[in-house]
Amino acid sequence: MKSVPIPGETKGLRARLTVPVLAFGGILMAVMQTVVVPLLPDLPRLTGSSAGAVSWLVTATLLAGAVLTPVLGRAGDMYGKRRVLLIALGLMTAGSVLCALTSDIRLLIAARALQGAAAAVVPLSISILRDELPPERTGSAVALMSSTVGIGAALGLPLAALVVQYADWHVMFWATAGLGAVGFALAWWVVRESPVCSPGRFDSWGALGLAGGLVCLLLAVSQGGQWGWGSGAVIGLGVGAVVILAAWWHRQLRTEQPLVDLRLAAGRKVALPHVAALLAGFAFYANSLVTAQLVQAPAASGYGLELSIVATGLCLLPNGVVMLVLSPVSARISAARGPRVTLAIGSAVIALGYVVRIVDSRELWVIVVGAAIVSTGTTFAYSALPTLILRAVPVAQTASANGVNVLMRTIGQSVCSAAVAAVLVHHTSAVGAAHVPTLRGYQMAFALAGTVALVACAAALAIPSDTVPKGGRPRAGRGGSTQETALEGT
């Protein structure tokens, strides 16, 4: 998969296209994760399966993404980030093609697991940007790349809803397959392989141990509400996760070339951004998760707006626009004050957004404004996290370290989903023959997410101050040392 030499003019064009092409890949990843959501109510009928089986279309993508993100990140550091990026985009596209060709729920679940590989696109792309871009462009490019998660999610839901409403549901997957093929082709042509790598023996046992522990953990968290938190299956999975991850941790500390450098990850400059990522993932996810349910609630509930799926998606669309517009602003704040300050500001703004949601969640314009404020804070927080990681780890470990950071966001989102579901289940009222969450339940969910955002703010302020001197420290470029740890001034 080596790049073919091309004339200097084309090389210049490719260099200019690197950031937009990688950002396009990140947006595709988020779109792939969200396009199935409008289909979930109808898929039991369309596939002849149960609602429980259909829920695995979301769970499979979540599990595959959580497992593959740190694994593919480490593989990228060892074998080439461009190569592994193309593998992730290829698996994502293959999953879409398979979804478009079948109505068998078993094949659909397998295809969605393939699409989960796309979760590694963002950390791999951030690592490529660090290796390829000049210092003055790195900060804004990394901020944009981090924001693609929210941009893609905001775009994916209304677009998927439109397709589902006016066309056969398979058309949606043909469309994502086409977009995936375009993304793969552009990445193959534009992105060049980075010379910064750490060749060695891949820690296969470490990958298997991490996969087993994460599957047990995330299955317990994601299915606990359905299976029962006190059920034997959930308790067994929880115990299994603790045992497997403890054994994995023990082995990682004694392996010469571990999948995850735990000694590096245990330092405050890396550990606290990982903790903040988990908390920010929790706080961010409640915004779209709860907003979608709230605006679709029946008017008889006293607060619901009875919006259609398409209208609901359009309500969330401003969130993506906010993240796109404000990503350069977050980069400038990080350049002027440091990414820990940006992360603290972002977390505080998220909490402010939830205060707005608690004060009024009946008027549509207030709901949209409150959700946009949360997205503003998310933009700042998500753009700062990878910059903090890049400044704290060796150049040769950027993809794997950012993969772990993205994994922590994923775990935070999973915990948020379970926590919000638990809150809403315990605060319901009868509306006709159905039971729907009360407004009080939604307000409690917002309060929980806002509190978590404030804890993320505290974690950000506890991160050691950035010691990079003005102008930045030397940075490994083409042919540079893989042991340099500083990200040059952003």
Disulfide bonds with the S-S distance in Angstrom:
none
